[in-house]
Amino acid sequence: MSKKIKVALAGIGNCASALMQGIKYYDANSNGKSNDSIGLTAFDLGGYEPRDIEFVAAFDVIDSKVGKDLSEAIFAEPNNTVKIANVEKSNVIVEKAEVLDGLGNHYRGKVQVSDKPPANVAKVLKESGAEILLNYLPVGSRQATRYYAEACLDAGCAFINAIPVFIASNAKWQQAFEDRKLPCAGDDVMSQLGATVVHKTLVKLFVDRGVKVDQTYQLNIGGDMDFYNMLDEDRLEDKRVSKTSAVAAMAPYEIPMRIGPSDFVPFLDNEKICYIFMKGRYFGNIPVELDLKLKVVDAYNSAGVMIDAVRATKIALDRGISGPLESVSAYCFKHPPVQLPYSVAKSNFLEFVEGKKER
Ligand SMILES: NC(=O)c1ccc[n+]([C@@H]2O[C@H](COP(=O)([O-])OP(=O)(O)OC[C@H]3O[C@@H](n4cnc5c(N)ncnc54)[C@H](O)[C@@H]3O)[C@@H](O)[C@H]2O)c1
């Protein structure tokens, strides 16, 4: 069992930037400033601290990032999340990957694709010793996500899927990872206090308190490349399924609902604003309505969750557990193999970490 967790990154956008900066932020804290662990399930999770995560390989496709040291690429345009930490040189050069469907029409209009030849992803993964690959591609990257999942199977690398393309929740891919004796977790990371967990918890609260929910919507706006990319409605199908299924699973009856990314507002940068509306009836058929506005810096909202997902996947590797990680996925992702209310998912996750639950 190695103490370091060797991780490769696919897609060096705002999320990768927040993850790397977050690890530095908590590393500084562990070296004397404080033992702060806000946003992490635990500072020490199953023997692993955030600083045990070591980046060993990275892939992107655009000119401003490919060929750069990873520590520079995370601050390259069009990334626009806030800076919370200095990241020293990593000696990991961002490799060019196949573009496939990674860049949609909107994205292509804002960036320059690198003219470097694509690397052999499986070979880079093998040579770097990567144990886990994190998939952080733009929404709608179905072919490109499958290309990285295949590369992981070739290279003997676990796969964590932060995006709404269905791998950990798809039976064919579950079997492929099981057959290769590798774990996978996903799909579509669920932010620490994001629209999905708030909305699913509210629906569960209404249902548990006997309120009949008649209608609900969740509209989201932001000003980063994630939201710009999601202006391509044809890339959004899986995102809507992922977000809607997480909320719908909290009620024993069908609720008319509309959930998803709604617009791009450039000056918001990496801030995301979510509006949730719920309408229902309680005792005596009396109407009740709820309107909620949530404002967050989007990329940091998922970074702590991913640090937990990476550490739990490493624990699975240490224990020789393969196939879809049900408790890790239900706790950290919106579209897991098994959808659970948040509190159940958290206790299953902790039992898994403690070795009381197999997967
Ligand atoms: N809280 C959150 O931020 C959150 C929550 C859930 C899901 N997600 C998802 O995580 C993903 C990453 O988000 P982000 O904000 O970092 O996006 P981003 O647009 O900032 O970064 C995506 C990166 O992927 C690169 N890319 C495109 N095609 C590629 C390919 N074939 N190979 C390698 N790289 C490629 C782009 O050049 C870009 O650098 C998105 O799909 C987003 O929806 C984010």
The ligand as a Gaussian input file, in Angstrom:
#p B3LYP/6-31G(d) Opt

LIG

0 1
 N      -18.964000      22.276000      -9.310000
 C      -18.490000      22.071000     -10.544000
 O      -17.698000      22.848000     -11.029000
 C      -18.939000      20.863000     -11.306000
 C      -19.938000      20.049000     -10.794000
 C      -20.356000      18.953000     -11.540000
 C      -19.767000      18.670000     -12.776000
 N      -18.809000      19.482000     -13.258000
 C      -18.266000      19.162000     -14.583000
 O      -16.842000      19.040000     -14.569000
 C      -16.367000      19.286000     -15.900000
 C      -15.181000      20.222000     -15.823000
 O      -15.629000      21.509000     -15.406000
 P      -14.676000      22.791000     -15.608000
 O      -15.395000      23.930000     -15.004000
 O      -13.301000      22.452000     -15.212000
 O      -14.740000      22.918000     -17.213000
 P      -13.753000      23.726000     -18.159000
 O      -14.504000      24.009000     -19.404000
 O      -13.140000      24.859000     -17.404000
 O      -12.571000      22.660000     -18.471000
 C      -12.681000      21.611000     -19.384000
 C      -11.302000      21.384000     -19.990000
 O      -11.354000      20.217000     -20.823000
 C      -10.532000      20.469000     -21.961000
 N      -10.820000      19.489000     -23.020000
 C      -11.757000      19.516000     -24.006000
 N      -11.686000      18.379000     -24.752000
 C      -10.663000      17.639000     -24.247000
 C      -10.112000      16.375000     -24.580000
 N      -10.584000      15.645000     -25.601000
 N       -9.090000      15.906000     -23.807000
 C       -8.594000      16.653000     -22.771000
 N       -9.079000      17.850000     -22.432000
 C      -10.125000      18.342000     -23.145000
 C      -10.823000      21.918000     -22.277000
 O       -9.857000      22.471000     -23.149000
 C      -10.814000      22.524000     -20.878000
 O       -9.511000      22.897000     -20.511000
 C      -17.561000      19.866000     -16.679000
 O      -18.145000      18.854000     -17.458000
 C      -18.513000      20.290000     -15.577000
 O      -19.865000      20.315000     -15.987000
 C      -18.375000      20.564000     -12.556000

